[in-house]
């Protein structure tokens, strides 16, 4: 059963409390504490007409009974039974259900058959299993009976009213949890910063490597194109080829010269109709 559903079931009693006085208020407490679907009582406890029960000797036991169902346990009832109004079987069954909810919240070690039989003053395993099954069908707990291991496996349970005396403990627990969360967040931030720094460093190293590879690739392409001894960029074309005699043959050209014009002939006295290498000075008209 959800808390919202239990609060809805409590609303008729809150409405009656608006006009209740004296004995009517006491009877209202008895009715609310044994109502099958009501498992939260703090709203009724804080109602002005209900709170007024504390101020009268006759009403104080009923207010204590309401506090017992809100915050207490079956063991508390056994210790205070002489100062409380007598309980019906419906009261006792509900108080044992509420006690079981508290035990479910306190850890699995309290959910063995042997511990529950003693804590809830149940006469047999069958009585215990019937109580647990009732809680499961009422959606007070989610779980199952492990009869082989004599254990109740609980995965979820409904909450109970919080006693004012428990608030400092809850605040302390929440503060500890908050500190742990802050520590986890700080650790995550530190790891994130390390990853970011490592990523930036690796990118920088990769960029430097890529630049070096690109430069070396360009040098290799220049060597393949202009030769290993080329000096690309100085003349724009690479190095000129110089003859063994030191002459620059880049200005030489082939021209046809007739032997008759130059006064030469072949061995038979015929004019030389062949070719010879000559050199023309660029920029002038003189030939040699």
RAMO-V371251 format. One record per pair of residues at least 24 apart in sequence whose C-alpha atoms are under 7 Angstrom apart, sorted by the first residue. I is the first residue (numbers start at 1). J is the second residue. If there is no record, write none. Layout:
BEGIN
i = (I	I)
j = (J	J)
END
This chain:
BEGIN
i = (1	1	1	1	2	6	6	6	6	7	9	9	10	14	17	17	18	20	21	25	26	26	29	29	33	33	33	34	34	34	40	40	40	41	41	42	42	61	69	70	71	71	71	73	74	74	96	97	101	101	104	104	111	111	112	112	112	113	113	251	252	252	252	253	253	254)
j = (138	139	140	158	158	37	38	39	40	40	37	38	38	44	49	50	49	49	49	50	59	62	62	66	66	69	91	90	91	94	70	160	161	70	161	70	161	85	95	161	161	162	163	99	99	120	120	135	157	158	154	157	151	152	150	151	152	150	151	282	278	279	280	278	279	278)
END
